[in-house]
Amino acid sequence: MATIRLLPELLINQIAAGEVVERPASALKEILENSLDAGSAGITVQLAQGGIKSIRVADDGSGISKDDLALALSRHATSKITSLEDLQRVASLGFRGEALASIAAVSRLVMTSRTANESHAWQIQGEGERFSKPEPAALASGTVVEVQDLYFNTPARRKFLKTEATEFAHCEEIFLRLALSRASIGFTLQHNGKVRHHLPPADTRQRMTAVLGQDFIQTAAFIDEQAADLRLWGAAALPTYSRSSRDTQYFFVNGRFVRDRLIAHALREAYRDVLHLERHPAFVLFLEMSPNGVDVNVHPTKTEVRFHDSRALHQFIFHAINRSLSAPQQTLTPRNPEDASPRVIAPYPLYSRQNNIPLATLSHAPAFYQSLFSANTVPYTPAAAAPLETELEVPLLGFALGQLLGVYILAQNSRGLIIVDMHAAHERVVYEKLKSTLDSHSVSMQPLLIPVTFRADSLEIATAEENDSILRELGFEIVAISPTALAVRALPAALKDADAAQLSRAVLSEIHEFGASQVMTGRRNELLSTMACHAAVRANRILTVPEMNGLLREMETTERSDQCNHGRPTWFEITLADLDKMFMRGR
Protein backbone atom coordinates (compact mmCIF):
# COMPACT_ATOMS: atom_id res chain seq x y z
CA MET A 1 0.00 0.00 0.00
CA ALA A 2 1.45 3.37 -1.06
CA THR A 3 2.21 5.87 1.67
CA ILE A 4 0.99 9.46 1.62
CA ARG A 5 3.69 12.11 1.64
CA LEU A 6 4.01 15.81 1.04
CA LEU A 7 4.94 16.91 -2.46
CA PRO A 8 8.13 18.95 -3.00
CA GLU A 9 7.56 22.70 -3.28
CA LEU A 10 8.80 22.80 -6.89
CA LEU A 11 6.35 20.08 -7.94
CA ILE A 12 3.52 21.90 -6.17
CA ASN A 13 4.35 25.09 -8.08
CA GLN A 14 4.64 23.23 -11.38
CA ILE A 15 1.22 21.65 -10.84
CA ALA A 16 -0.17 25.13 -10.14
CA ALA A 17 1.59 26.39 -13.26
CA GLY A 18 -0.40 23.85 -15.26
CA GLU A 19 -3.58 25.69 -14.24
CA VAL A 20 -2.32 29.27 -14.21
CA VAL A 21 0.32 29.32 -16.97
CA GLU A 22 -1.20 27.48 -19.90
CA ARG A 23 0.92 29.35 -22.47
CA PRO A 24 3.00 32.57 -22.73
CA ALA A 25 -0.19 34.64 -22.91
CA SER A 26 -1.25 33.29 -19.51
CA ALA A 27 2.02 34.41 -17.93
CA LEU A 28 1.72 37.80 -19.62
CA LYS A 29 -1.81 38.24 -18.28
CA GLU A 30 -0.76 37.61 -14.68
CA ILE A 31 2.21 39.98 -14.89
CA LEU A 32 0.16 42.74 -16.55
CA GLU A 33 -2.57 42.44 -13.92
CA ASN A 34 0.07 42.92 -11.20
CA SER A 35 1.26 46.05 -13.02
CA LEU A 36 -2.29 47.42 -13.13
CA ASP A 37 -2.84 46.64 -9.44
CA ALA A 38 0.36 48.57 -8.69
CA GLY A 39 -1.21 51.77 -10.03
CA SER A 40 0.95 52.05 -13.15
CA ALA A 41 0.45 54.94 -15.57
CA GLY A 42 2.51 53.36 -18.35
CA ILE A 43 3.34 49.73 -19.22
CA THR A 44 5.72 48.39 -21.88
CA VAL A 45 5.64 44.77 -23.02
CA GLN A 46 8.51 43.22 -25.02
CA LEU A 47 8.14 39.71 -26.43
CA ALA A 48 10.55 37.44 -28.27
CA GLN A 49 9.39 34.47 -30.36
CA GLY A 50 5.77 34.91 -29.37
CA GLY A 51 6.68 35.03 -25.67
CA ILE A 52 8.18 31.53 -25.76
CA LYS A 53 11.74 32.84 -25.68
CA SER A 54 11.11 35.85 -23.44
CA ILE A 55 8.49 38.11 -21.91
CA ARG A 56 9.51 41.46 -20.43
CA VAL A 57 7.00 43.75 -18.73
CA ALA A 58 8.13 47.13 -17.40
CA ASP A 59 5.80 49.43 -15.44
CA ASP A 60 6.05 52.65 -13.43
CA GLY A 61 3.85 51.47 -10.57
CA SER A 62 4.41 51.56 -6.83
CA GLY A 63 7.13 48.89 -6.89
CA ILE A 64 8.07 46.15 -4.43
CA SER A 65 10.41 46.68 -1.50
CA LYS A 66 13.59 44.66 -0.95
CA ASP A 67 12.06 42.72 1.93
CA ASP A 68 9.00 41.73 -0.12
CA LEU A 69 10.79 40.63 -3.29
CA ALA A 70 11.42 37.08 -2.12
CA LEU A 71 7.89 36.80 -0.78
CA ALA A 72 6.53 37.94 -4.15
CA LEU A 73 7.85 34.71 -5.68
CA SER A 74 6.48 32.54 -2.86
CA ARG A 75 3.23 30.65 -3.26
CA HIS A 76 0.15 32.12 -1.54
CA ALA A 77 1.93 35.34 -0.63
CA THR A 78 0.01 38.48 -1.61
CA SER A 79 -0.55 42.08 -0.58
CA LYS A 80 -4.10 42.12 -1.97
CA ILE A 81 -6.04 40.27 0.77
CA THR A 82 -5.50 39.29 4.40
CA SER A 83 -8.79 37.64 5.41
CA LEU A 84 -11.90 35.83 4.17
CA GLU A 85 -13.79 39.13 4.32
CA ASP A 86 -11.22 40.68 1.97
CA LEU A 87 -11.65 37.75 -0.43
CA GLN A 88 -15.41 38.25 -0.51
CA ARG A 89 -15.07 41.86 -1.59
CA VAL A 90 -11.81 41.75 -3.53
CA ALA A 91 -11.45 44.61 -6.02
CA SER A 92 -7.91 43.99 -7.31
CA LEU A 93 -7.21 41.91 -10.41
CA GLY A 94 -4.78 39.63 -8.58
CA PHE A 95 -5.33 38.15 -5.15
CA ARG A 96 -4.47 34.43 -5.13
CA GLY A 97 -0.74 34.90 -4.60
CA GLU A 98 0.35 31.99 -6.79
CA ALA A 99 0.91 33.42 -10.27
CA LEU A 100 4.51 34.61 -9.94
CA ALA A 101 5.50 31.47 -8.03
CA SER A 102 3.95 29.30 -10.77
CA ILE A 103 5.68 31.26 -13.54
CA ALA A 104 9.02 31.11 -11.74
CA ALA A 105 8.67 27.32 -11.34
CA VAL A 106 8.68 26.80 -15.12
CA SER A 107 11.00 29.55 -16.36
CA ARG A 108 14.10 31.63 -15.67
CA LEU A 109 12.67 34.71 -14.01
CA VAL A 110 14.28 38.02 -13.09
CA MET A 111 12.36 40.68 -11.17
CA THR A 112 13.70 44.18 -10.55
CA SER A 113 11.76 46.74 -8.54
CA ARG A 114 12.07 50.04 -6.75
CA THR A 115 9.64 51.80 -4.42
CA ALA A 116 9.44 55.58 -4.07
CA ASN A 117 11.21 55.67 -0.70
CA GLU A 118 14.20 53.49 -1.67
CA SER A 119 17.49 54.94 -2.88
CA HIS A 120 17.93 52.28 -5.56
CA ALA A 121 16.25 49.22 -7.01
CA TRP A 122 16.62 45.58 -5.96
CA GLN A 123 16.69 42.50 -8.14
CA ILE A 124 15.93 38.83 -7.51
CA GLN A 125 16.50 35.91 -9.88
CA GLY A 126 14.82 32.54 -9.93
CA GLU A 127 15.21 29.33 -11.91
CA GLY A 128 12.88 26.48 -11.05
CA GLU A 129 13.11 26.14 -7.28
CA ARG A 130 16.31 28.17 -6.82
CA PHE A 131 16.13 31.88 -5.96
CA SER A 132 18.91 34.36 -5.41
CA LYS A 133 19.03 36.87 -2.60
CA PRO A 134 17.96 40.43 -3.48
CA GLU A 135 20.83 42.40 -5.01
CA PRO A 136 21.16 46.12 -5.79
CA ALA A 137 20.12 47.09 -9.33
CA ALA A 138 19.48 50.16 -11.48
CA LEU A 139 15.88 51.18 -12.14
CA ALA A 140 14.25 54.60 -11.97
CA SER A 141 10.91 53.40 -10.59
CA GLY A 142 8.31 50.66 -10.77
CA THR A 143 8.92 47.01 -11.60
CA VAL A 144 10.42 45.01 -14.46
CA VAL A 145 9.59 41.30 -14.75
CA GLU A 146 11.56 39.22 -17.27
CA VAL A 147 10.53 35.65 -18.05
CA GLN A 148 13.02 33.66 -20.13
CA ASP A 149 12.65 30.21 -21.72
CA LEU A 150 9.17 29.31 -20.54
CA TYR A 151 8.85 25.57 -19.73
CA PHE A 152 12.61 25.02 -20.11
CA ASN A 153 12.45 22.44 -17.29
CA THR A 154 9.19 20.78 -18.38
CA PRO A 155 9.84 19.78 -22.02
CA ALA A 156 6.67 17.69 -22.22
CA ARG A 157 4.66 20.83 -21.60
CA ARG A 158 6.75 22.99 -23.92
CA LYS A 159 6.13 20.74 -26.92
CA PHE A 160 2.41 21.51 -26.70
CA LEU A 161 3.04 25.19 -27.42
CA LYS A 162 2.01 26.30 -30.91
CA THR A 163 3.95 28.27 -33.51
CA GLU A 164 5.51 31.62 -32.73
CA ALA A 165 2.79 33.42 -34.69
CA THR A 166 0.00 31.62 -32.82
CA GLU A 167 1.51 32.26 -29.39
CA PHE A 168 2.06 35.92 -30.24
CA ALA A 169 -1.56 36.24 -31.35
CA HIS A 170 -2.70 34.98 -27.95
CA CYS A 171 -0.35 37.40 -26.19
CA GLU A 172 -1.57 40.27 -28.34
CA GLU A 173 -5.19 39.47 -27.47
CA ILE A 174 -4.38 39.57 -23.74
CA PHE A 175 -2.54 42.86 -24.21
CA LEU A 176 -5.42 44.49 -26.11
CA ARG A 177 -7.99 43.13 -23.67
CA LEU A 178 -6.25 44.79 -20.72
CA ALA A 179 -5.59 47.96 -22.73
CA LEU A 180 -9.34 48.25 -23.35
CA SER A 181 -10.03 47.82 -19.65
CA ARG A 182 -7.81 50.77 -18.64
CA ALA A 183 -7.98 53.55 -21.23
CA SER A 184 -6.22 56.08 -18.95
CA ILE A 185 -3.04 53.96 -18.89
CA GLY A 186 -0.45 53.99 -21.68
CA PHE A 187 0.45 50.61 -23.22
CA THR A 188 3.20 49.64 -25.66
CA LEU A 189 3.73 46.19 -27.20
CA GLN A 190 6.90 45.10 -29.01
CA HIS A 191 7.51 41.76 -30.69
CA ASN A 192 10.96 40.68 -31.83
CA GLY A 193 12.13 44.28 -31.53
CA LYS A 194 9.27 45.77 -33.58
CA VAL A 195 6.57 47.99 -32.05
CA ARG A 196 3.17 46.44 -32.76
CA HIS A 197 0.98 48.72 -30.64
CA HIS A 198 1.58 52.07 -29.02
CA LEU A 199 -1.48 53.21 -27.11
CA PRO A 200 -1.02 56.52 -25.26
CA PRO A 201 -3.37 57.39 -22.38
CA ALA A 202 -6.79 58.25 -23.81
CA ASP A 203 -10.47 58.38 -23.08
CA THR A 204 -12.58 55.27 -23.55
CA ARG A 205 -13.83 56.10 -27.03
CA GLN A 206 -10.34 56.88 -28.31
CA ARG A 207 -9.01 53.61 -26.87
CA MET A 208 -11.84 51.62 -28.47
CA THR A 209 -11.07 53.29 -31.79
CA ALA A 210 -7.35 52.54 -31.48
CA VAL A 211 -7.94 48.88 -30.64
CA LEU A 212 -11.03 47.98 -32.68
CA GLY A 213 -11.00 50.57 -35.45
CA GLN A 214 -13.21 53.37 -36.69
CA ASP A 215 -15.75 50.97 -38.23
CA PHE A 216 -16.66 49.61 -34.79
CA ILE A 217 -17.11 53.09 -33.33
CA GLN A 218 -19.23 54.28 -36.24
CA THR A 219 -21.65 51.37 -35.92
CA ALA A 220 -21.84 51.33 -32.12
CA ALA A 221 -24.74 52.03 -29.80
CA PHE A 222 -23.36 53.71 -26.69
CA ILE A 223 -24.76 52.61 -23.37
CA ASP A 224 -24.87 53.95 -19.85
CA GLU A 225 -27.58 52.27 -17.79
CA GLN A 226 -27.92 52.16 -14.02
CA ALA A 227 -30.19 50.24 -11.63
CA ALA A 228 -29.66 49.88 -7.88
CA ASP A 229 -25.93 49.20 -7.45
CA LEU A 230 -25.47 48.03 -11.07
CA ARG A 231 -24.07 50.15 -13.88
CA LEU A 232 -23.52 48.96 -17.45
CA TRP A 233 -21.70 51.22 -19.87
CA GLY A 234 -19.67 50.94 -23.03
CA ALA A 235 -20.42 50.26 -26.68
CA ALA A 236 -22.40 47.55 -28.44
CA ALA A 237 -22.10 47.45 -32.21
CA LEU A 238 -25.25 47.51 -34.25
CA PRO A 239 -26.05 44.35 -36.26
CA THR A 240 -24.47 45.65 -39.47
CA TYR A 241 -21.09 45.18 -37.75
CA SER A 242 -21.85 41.57 -36.81
CA ARG A 243 -19.00 39.08 -36.94
CA SER A 244 -18.58 35.47 -38.06
CA SER A 245 -16.86 34.69 -34.74
CA ARG A 246 -16.77 35.99 -31.15
CA ASP A 247 -13.44 37.76 -31.67
CA THR A 248 -14.77 41.23 -30.81
CA GLN A 249 -16.55 40.55 -27.53
CA TYR A 250 -15.12 42.21 -24.43
CA PHE A 251 -17.04 42.20 -21.17
CA PHE A 252 -15.49 43.50 -17.97
CA VAL A 253 -16.85 43.16 -14.43
CA ASN A 254 -15.32 45.77 -12.12
CA GLY A 255 -12.46 46.12 -14.61
CA ARG A 256 -11.84 42.36 -14.89
CA PHE A 257 -12.32 40.60 -18.24
CA VAL A 258 -14.72 37.69 -17.80
CA ARG A 259 -16.36 34.98 -19.85
CA ASP A 260 -19.67 34.07 -18.28
CA ARG A 261 -22.56 32.00 -19.62
CA LEU A 262 -25.19 34.12 -17.90
CA ILE A 263 -23.85 37.33 -19.44
CA ALA A 264 -23.39 35.68 -22.85
CA HIS A 265 -26.99 34.47 -22.80
CA ALA A 266 -28.35 37.91 -21.83
CA LEU A 267 -26.44 39.54 -24.68
CA ARG A 268 -27.46 36.87 -27.18
CA GLU A 269 -31.12 37.36 -26.23
CA ALA A 270 -30.81 41.15 -26.55
CA TYR A 271 -29.53 40.77 -30.13
CA ARG A 272 -31.93 37.99 -30.99
CA ASP A 273 -34.43 40.18 -32.84
CA VAL A 274 -31.88 41.96 -34.98
CA LEU A 275 -29.06 39.52 -35.64
CA HIS A 276 -28.90 36.46 -37.86
CA LEU A 277 -28.35 33.33 -35.76
CA GLU A 278 -25.07 32.50 -37.50
CA ARG A 279 -23.56 35.93 -36.76
CA HIS A 280 -22.10 37.24 -33.50
CA PRO A 281 -22.39 40.71 -31.96
CA ALA A 282 -19.42 42.93 -31.17
CA PHE A 283 -19.18 44.88 -27.94
CA VAL A 284 -16.97 46.44 -25.29
CA LEU A 285 -19.01 46.59 -22.09
CA PHE A 286 -18.18 47.43 -18.51
CA LEU A 287 -20.30 46.22 -15.61
CA GLU A 288 -19.77 47.99 -12.31
CA MET A 289 -21.26 46.44 -9.19
CA SER A 290 -20.56 45.87 -5.52
CA PRO A 291 -17.66 43.38 -5.09
CA ASN A 292 -19.89 41.59 -2.58
CA GLY A 293 -22.26 40.69 -5.42
CA VAL A 294 -19.75 38.69 -7.45
CA ASP A 295 -17.45 35.78 -6.58
CA VAL A 296 -14.19 36.01 -8.55
CA ASN A 297 -12.54 33.12 -6.70
CA VAL A 298 -13.93 30.44 -9.01
CA HIS A 299 -10.97 29.44 -11.20
CA PRO A 300 -7.21 30.07 -11.09
CA THR A 301 -7.36 32.04 -14.35
CA LYS A 302 -9.94 34.39 -12.77
CA THR A 303 -11.92 34.76 -16.02
CA GLU A 304 -14.89 32.84 -14.59
CA VAL A 305 -17.12 34.44 -11.98
CA ARG A 306 -20.38 33.72 -10.16
CA PHE A 307 -23.05 36.29 -9.39
CA HIS A 308 -25.11 36.24 -6.22
CA ASP A 309 -28.29 37.47 -7.92
CA SER A 310 -27.87 36.05 -11.40
CA ARG A 311 -31.50 36.40 -12.49
CA ALA A 312 -31.68 40.13 -11.71
CA LEU A 313 -28.34 40.72 -13.42
CA HIS A 314 -29.46 38.82 -16.53
CA GLN A 315 -32.57 40.97 -16.83
CA PHE A 316 -30.62 44.18 -16.24
CA ILE A 317 -28.10 43.42 -18.99
CA PHE A 318 -30.75 42.18 -21.40
CA HIS A 319 -32.96 45.25 -21.05
CA ALA A 320 -30.03 47.69 -21.12
CA ILE A 321 -28.70 46.29 -24.40
CA ASN A 322 -32.16 45.84 -25.87
CA ARG A 323 -32.99 49.51 -25.20
CA SER A 324 -29.69 50.69 -26.60
CA LEU A 325 -30.27 48.85 -29.88
CA SER A 326 -33.71 50.46 -30.17
CA ALA A 327 -33.02 54.03 -29.06
CA PRO A 328 -31.38 56.82 -31.10
CA GLN A 329 -27.66 57.27 -30.45
CA GLN A 330 -26.24 60.76 -30.71
CA THR A 331 -23.32 61.14 -28.30
CA LEU A 332 -20.98 59.09 -26.20
CA THR A 333 -21.40 60.37 -22.67
CA PRO A 334 -18.44 60.37 -20.25
CA ARG A 335 -17.52 56.88 -19.12
CA ASN A 336 -14.49 57.42 -16.91
CA PRO A 337 -13.55 60.19 -14.49
CA GLU A 338 -10.88 61.34 -16.93
CA ASP A 339 -13.51 61.94 -19.63
CA ALA A 340 -14.39 65.62 -19.41
CA SER A 341 -17.42 66.08 -21.65
CA PRO A 342 -19.75 64.26 -24.05
CA ARG A 343 -18.23 63.47 -27.43
CA VAL A 344 -20.18 63.61 -30.66
CA ILE A 345 -19.88 60.50 -32.79
CA ALA A 346 -17.96 61.14 -36.00
CA PRO A 347 -20.04 61.43 -39.22
CA TYR A 348 -20.48 58.23 -41.14
CA PRO A 349 -18.62 57.65 -44.36
CA LEU A 350 -20.32 57.65 -47.74
CA TYR A 351 -23.12 55.07 -48.04
CA SER A 352 -22.93 54.22 -44.34
CA ARG A 353 -26.12 53.26 -42.56
CA GLN A 354 -27.25 56.03 -40.23
CA ASN A 355 -27.97 55.95 -36.51
CA ASN A 356 -31.25 54.51 -35.26
CA ILE A 357 -34.35 56.38 -36.34
CA PRO A 358 -35.73 58.57 -33.54
CA LEU A 359 -39.27 57.39 -32.83
CA ALA A 360 -42.19 59.72 -33.55
CA THR A 361 -40.19 62.06 -35.77
CA LEU A 362 -43.32 64.05 -36.63
CA SER A 363 -45.72 65.22 -33.97
CA HIS A 364 -48.68 64.16 -36.12
CA ALA A 365 -47.32 61.72 -38.67
CA PRO A 366 -49.54 60.63 -41.60
CA ALA A 367 -51.78 57.62 -41.13
CA PHE A 368 -50.65 54.14 -42.02
CA TYR A 369 -50.81 53.40 -45.70
CA GLN A 370 -53.99 51.53 -46.53
CA SER A 371 -52.87 48.91 -49.01
CA LEU A 372 -50.11 47.51 -46.81
CA PHE A 373 -51.81 47.55 -43.40
CA SER A 374 -55.26 47.26 -41.87
CA ALA A 375 -58.36 48.39 -43.67
CA ASN A 376 -59.31 50.73 -40.82
CA THR A 377 -56.61 53.29 -41.60
CA VAL A 378 -56.80 56.38 -43.78
CA PRO A 379 -54.59 56.45 -46.88
CA TYR A 380 -51.81 59.01 -46.97
CA THR A 381 -52.38 61.26 -49.98
CA PRO A 382 -50.17 63.72 -51.89
CA ALA A 383 -52.52 66.48 -50.75
CA ALA A 384 -51.53 65.74 -47.16
CA ALA A 385 -47.86 65.83 -48.05
CA ALA A 386 -47.75 69.42 -49.27
CA PRO A 387 -48.47 71.21 -45.96
CA LEU A 388 -46.09 68.87 -44.16
CA GLU A 389 -43.21 70.05 -46.31
CA THR A 390 -43.97 73.69 -45.67
CA GLU A 391 -45.42 73.76 -42.15
CA LEU A 392 -43.41 71.04 -40.42
CA GLU A 393 -39.76 70.10 -40.26
CA VAL A 394 -38.85 67.62 -42.97
CA PRO A 395 -38.86 64.17 -41.34
CA LEU A 396 -35.68 62.17 -40.92
CA LEU A 397 -36.40 59.87 -43.88
CA GLY A 398 -37.82 62.67 -45.97
CA PHE A 399 -40.41 62.31 -48.72
CA ALA A 400 -40.51 59.72 -51.48
CA LEU A 401 -39.28 60.55 -54.97
CA GLY A 402 -39.92 57.17 -56.56
CA GLN A 403 -38.82 53.53 -56.83
CA LEU A 404 -35.63 52.08 -58.23
CA LEU A 405 -36.03 48.81 -60.16
CA GLY A 406 -38.97 47.81 -57.97
CA VAL A 407 -36.63 47.16 -55.03
CA TYR A 408 -35.58 50.45 -53.46
CA ILE A 409 -37.42 53.59 -52.42
CA LEU A 410 -35.62 56.85 -53.17
CA ALA A 411 -36.50 59.76 -50.89
CA GLN A 412 -35.24 63.27 -50.25
CA ASN A 413 -34.67 64.75 -46.80
CA SER A 414 -33.04 68.01 -45.69
CA ARG A 415 -29.55 66.53 -46.01
CA GLY A 416 -29.70 64.63 -49.24
CA LEU A 417 -30.81 61.28 -50.64
CA ILE A 418 -32.32 58.37 -48.68
CA ILE A 419 -32.28 54.84 -50.14
CA VAL A 420 -34.61 52.30 -48.50
CA ASP A 421 -34.77 48.55 -49.07
CA MET A 422 -38.56 48.39 -49.09
CA HIS A 423 -38.89 44.65 -48.35
CA ALA A 424 -36.41 44.71 -45.47
CA ALA A 425 -37.96 47.85 -43.97
CA HIS A 426 -41.53 46.60 -44.31
CA GLU A 427 -40.52 43.25 -42.83
CA ARG A 428 -39.27 44.97 -39.66
CA VAL A 429 -42.39 47.13 -39.38
CA VAL A 430 -44.70 44.13 -39.71
CA TYR A 431 -42.59 42.08 -37.30
CA GLU A 432 -42.72 44.73 -34.57
CA LYS A 433 -46.50 45.06 -35.06
CA LEU A 434 -46.93 41.32 -34.70
CA LYS A 435 -44.87 41.26 -31.52
CA SER A 436 -46.83 44.13 -30.04
CA THR A 437 -50.24 42.67 -30.81
CA LEU A 438 -49.28 39.19 -29.60
CA ASP A 439 -47.84 40.60 -26.38
CA SER A 440 -51.09 42.43 -25.71
CA HIS A 441 -53.21 39.39 -26.75
CA SER A 442 -54.93 41.61 -29.31
CA VAL A 443 -54.16 39.86 -32.59
CA SER A 444 -57.11 40.61 -34.82
CA MET A 445 -58.28 38.18 -37.49
CA GLN A 446 -59.07 39.26 -41.01
CA PRO A 447 -61.71 36.87 -42.44
CA LEU A 448 -61.14 36.09 -46.09
CA LEU A 449 -64.09 36.69 -48.39
CA ILE A 450 -63.06 33.63 -50.36
CA PRO A 451 -61.11 31.03 -48.33
CA VAL A 452 -57.76 30.06 -49.80
CA THR A 453 -57.37 26.31 -50.25
CA PHE A 454 -54.16 24.40 -50.80
CA ARG A 455 -53.06 20.80 -51.06
CA ALA A 456 -51.67 19.51 -47.76
CA ASP A 457 -50.04 16.33 -46.56
CA SER A 458 -51.23 14.33 -43.57
CA LEU A 459 -48.74 15.96 -41.21
CA GLU A 460 -49.91 19.48 -42.12
CA ILE A 461 -53.54 18.50 -41.67
CA ALA A 462 -52.84 16.84 -38.31
CA THR A 463 -50.83 19.87 -37.15
CA ALA A 464 -53.68 22.23 -38.09
CA GLU A 465 -56.30 20.13 -36.32
CA GLU A 466 -54.25 19.56 -33.16
CA ASN A 467 -53.19 23.19 -32.78
CA ASP A 468 -56.36 25.08 -33.62
CA SER A 469 -56.25 27.20 -30.43
CA ILE A 470 -52.63 28.22 -31.00
CA LEU A 471 -53.33 29.12 -34.60
CA ARG A 472 -56.29 31.27 -33.53
CA GLU A 473 -54.11 32.98 -30.94
CA LEU A 474 -51.78 33.87 -33.81
CA GLY A 475 -54.70 35.14 -35.90
CA PHE A 476 -55.17 32.13 -38.23
CA GLU A 477 -58.21 30.03 -38.96
CA ILE A 478 -57.08 26.95 -40.88
CA VAL A 479 -59.43 23.98 -41.29
CA ALA A 480 -59.28 20.64 -43.08
CA ILE A 481 -61.78 20.38 -45.94
CA SER A 482 -60.65 16.95 -47.16
CA PRO A 483 -58.01 14.34 -46.31
CA THR A 484 -55.63 16.13 -48.69
CA ALA A 485 -56.54 19.82 -48.46
CA LEU A 486 -56.65 22.74 -46.00
CA ALA A 487 -58.57 25.97 -46.25
CA VAL A 488 -57.38 29.29 -44.81
CA ARG A 489 -60.48 31.22 -43.67
CA ALA A 490 -58.76 34.01 -41.76
CA LEU A 491 -55.33 35.61 -41.41
CA PRO A 492 -53.86 38.09 -38.92
CA ALA A 493 -55.13 41.50 -40.02
CA ALA A 494 -51.59 42.88 -40.40
CA LEU A 495 -50.82 40.03 -42.86
CA LYS A 496 -53.98 40.11 -44.90
CA ASP A 497 -52.11 40.78 -48.16
CA ALA A 498 -49.67 37.91 -47.71
CA ASP A 499 -49.78 34.71 -49.76
CA ALA A 500 -52.17 32.82 -47.48
CA ALA A 501 -51.10 29.34 -48.59
CA GLN A 502 -47.35 29.91 -48.30
CA LEU A 503 -47.70 31.75 -45.00
CA SER A 504 -49.89 29.02 -43.52
CA ARG A 505 -47.51 26.31 -44.66
CA ALA A 506 -44.59 28.12 -43.01
CA VAL A 507 -46.46 28.49 -39.71
CA LEU A 508 -47.60 24.86 -39.69
CA SER A 509 -44.04 23.74 -40.45
CA GLU A 510 -42.68 25.70 -37.46
CA ILE A 511 -45.34 24.27 -35.13
CA HIS A 512 -44.76 20.72 -36.34
CA GLU A 513 -40.97 20.90 -36.09
CA PHE A 514 -40.67 22.60 -32.70
CA GLY A 515 -44.03 22.00 -31.01
CA ALA A 516 -46.71 24.54 -30.13
CA SER A 517 -45.33 25.25 -26.66
CA GLN A 518 -41.82 26.02 -27.91
CA VAL A 519 -43.12 28.06 -30.83
CA MET A 520 -45.11 30.30 -28.47
CA THR A 521 -42.22 30.71 -26.02
CA GLY A 522 -38.61 30.05 -26.98
CA ARG A 523 -39.11 30.29 -30.74
CA ARG A 524 -41.90 32.84 -30.77
CA ASN A 525 -39.84 35.60 -32.34
CA GLU A 526 -38.49 33.26 -35.03
CA LEU A 527 -42.07 32.37 -35.95
CA LEU A 528 -43.16 36.01 -36.05
CA SER A 529 -40.11 36.84 -38.15
CA THR A 530 -41.09 34.13 -40.63
CA MET A 531 -44.64 35.49 -40.74
CA ALA A 532 -43.40 39.05 -41.29
CA CYS A 533 -41.11 37.96 -44.10
CA HIS A 534 -44.03 36.34 -45.93
CA ALA A 535 -46.19 39.42 -45.45
CA ALA A 536 -43.62 42.08 -46.36
CA VAL A 537 -43.94 43.84 -49.68
CA ARG A 538 -42.00 41.92 -52.34
CA ALA A 539 -39.48 43.07 -54.91
CA ASN A 540 -40.98 44.33 -58.16
CA ARG A 541 -44.15 45.38 -56.35
CA ILE A 542 -44.94 48.83 -57.68
CA LEU A 543 -45.85 51.24 -54.86
CA THR A 544 -47.56 54.58 -55.23
CA VAL A 545 -45.95 57.69 -53.79
CA PRO A 546 -48.46 57.74 -50.90
CA GLU A 547 -47.62 54.10 -50.12
CA MET A 548 -43.90 54.86 -50.14
CA ASN A 549 -44.35 57.86 -47.86
CA GLY A 550 -46.53 55.75 -45.59
CA LEU A 551 -43.72 53.20 -45.22
CA LEU A 552 -41.20 55.95 -44.45
CA ARG A 553 -43.44 57.35 -41.70
CA GLU A 554 -43.99 53.88 -40.29
CA MET A 555 -40.23 53.32 -40.15
CA GLU A 556 -39.86 56.52 -38.15
CA THR A 557 -42.27 55.26 -35.50
CA THR A 558 -41.04 51.66 -35.32
CA GLU A 559 -38.29 50.50 -33.02
CA ARG A 560 -35.22 48.88 -34.60
CA SER A 561 -36.44 49.81 -38.05
CA ASP A 562 -32.93 50.54 -39.27
CA GLN A 563 -32.33 46.76 -39.45
CA CYS A 564 -34.43 43.98 -40.86
CA ASN A 565 -35.19 40.88 -38.79
CA HIS A 566 -31.95 39.28 -39.99
CA GLY A 567 -29.67 42.18 -39.07
CA ARG A 568 -29.33 43.70 -42.54
CA PRO A 569 -29.59 47.50 -42.88
CA THR A 570 -32.89 48.85 -44.17
CA TRP A 571 -31.72 52.29 -45.31
CA PHE A 572 -28.74 54.42 -46.20
CA GLU A 573 -28.23 58.16 -46.55
CA ILE A 574 -26.08 59.97 -49.10
CA THR A 575 -25.71 63.59 -48.12
CA LEU A 576 -25.62 66.46 -50.57
CA ALA A 577 -21.99 67.02 -49.62
CA ASP A 578 -21.24 63.40 -50.56
CA LEU A 579 -22.94 63.88 -53.91
CA ASP A 580 -20.99 67.09 -54.52
CA LYS A 581 -17.76 65.17 -53.93
CA MET A 582 -18.82 62.45 -56.33
CA PHE A 583 -19.51 65.01 -59.06
CA MET A 584 -16.49 67.16 -58.09
CA ARG A 585 -18.66 70.24 -57.62
CA GLY A 586 -16.82 73.23 -56.20
CA ARG A 587 -13.41 72.05 -57.40
FENFENBEL-V670561 format. One record per run of one state. SS is the DSSP state (H for helix, E for strand, - for the rest). FROM is the first residue (numbers start at 1). TO is the last residue. Records with the same first field share a line. If there is no record, write none. Layout:
BEGIN
SS: FROM-TO + FROM-TO
END
This chain:
BEGIN
-: 1-8 + 21-23 + 38-41 + 52-53 + 60-65 + 73-83 + 89-98 + 106-107 + 115-120 + 128-129 + 132-134 + 138-141 + 149-154 + 159-163 + 182-185 + 192-193 + 200-203 + 213-213 + 219-219 + 228-229 + 238-238 + 242-242 + 244-248 + 254-255 + 258-260 + 272-279 + 281-282 + 289-290 + 296-305 + 308-309 + 327-330 + 333-342 + 345-381 + 392-398 + 405-407 + 413-415 + 440-444 + 456-457 + 467-467 + 474-476 + 483-484 + 496-499 + 515-515 + 520-523 + 536-544 + 557-562 + 564-568 + 570-570 + 583-587
H: 9-20 + 24-37 + 49-51 + 66-72 + 84-88 + 99-105 + 155-158 + 164-181 + 204-212 + 214-218 + 239-241 + 261-271 + 291-293 + 310-326 + 382-391 + 422-439 + 458-466 + 468-473 + 493-495 + 500-514 + 516-519 + 524-535 + 545-556 + 576-582
E: 42-48 + 54-59 + 108-114 + 121-127 + 130-131 + 135-137 + 142-148 + 186-191 + 194-199 + 220-227 + 230-237 + 243-243 + 249-253 + 256-257 + 280-280 + 283-288 + 294-295 + 306-307 + 331-332 + 343-344 + 399-404 + 408-412 + 416-421 + 445-455 + 477-482 + 485-492 + 563-563 + 569-569 + 571-575
END
